[in-house]
């Protein structure tokens, strides 16, 4: 059994100023938001869900990106509202958010 039911990785990689990267889309801020939201829900803990930062995950042109394991589902997002939808639908209800899936 996995230590976490789901593990969510937010790419927060910063590239050179003129290169596309997740950090240029506020990825760290949105990651912090998602982590706090899961803490408020009481599920950011062992046996439940973990939010982590990741370096470059190789999908810069589709970013910002997150990936949720063990499902291996990749998402992009624009803002906190999109991440709320991913939390509400995918993490809480087990339903993939097709409009954000990459």
URNOR-V843426 format. One record per backbone hydrogen bond with DSSP energy under -0.5 kcal/mol. CO is the residue of the C=O (numbers start at 0). NH is the residue of the N-H. E is the energy in kcal/mol with one decimal. If there is no record, write none. Layout:
[[CO,NH,E] [CO,NH,E]]
This chain:
[[2,46,-2.6] [5,49,-1.7] [6,8,-0.5] [6,68,-2.8] [7,9,-0.5] [7,51,-2.9] [8,10,-0.6] [8,66,-1.8] [9,53,-2.4] [12,14,-0.5] [12,22,-2.2] [15,18,-2.1] [20,23,-0.7] [21,24,-2.1] [21,26,-1.1] [22,25,-1.6] [25,29,-2.3] [26,30,-2.6] [27,31,-2.4] [28,32,-2.0] [29,33,-2.6] [30,34,-2.5] [31,35,-2.3] [32,36,-2.5] [33,37,-2.3] [34,38,-2.1] [35,39,-2.8] [36,40,-1.7] [37,41,-0.5] [37,42,-2.3] [37,43,-0.9] [38,41,-1.1] [42,44,-1.5] [42,48,-2.7] [44,47,-2.2] [47,4,-1.7] [47,5,-2.1] [48,44,-0.6] [49,7,-3.3] [51,9,-2.8] [53,11,-2.6] [58,61,-1.9] [59,62,-1.4] [63,76,-0.9] [64,10,-2.1] [65,74,-2.8] [66,8,-2.7] [66,68,-0.5] [67,71,-1.9] [67,72,-1.7] [68,6,-3.0] [72,67,-2.5] [73,101,-2.1] [74,65,-2.3] [78,82,-1.7] [79,83,-2.7] [80,84,-1.9] [81,85,-2.0] [82,86,-2.7] [83,87,-3.3] [84,88,-2.7] [84,89,-0.5] [85,89,-1.4] [85,90,-1.8] [86,91,-2.4] [88,92,-0.7] [88,94,-2.6] [89,93,-1.2] [93,95,-0.5] [95,97,-1.2] [96,99,-1.5] [96,100,-0.9] [97,100,-0.6] [99,75,-2.4]]
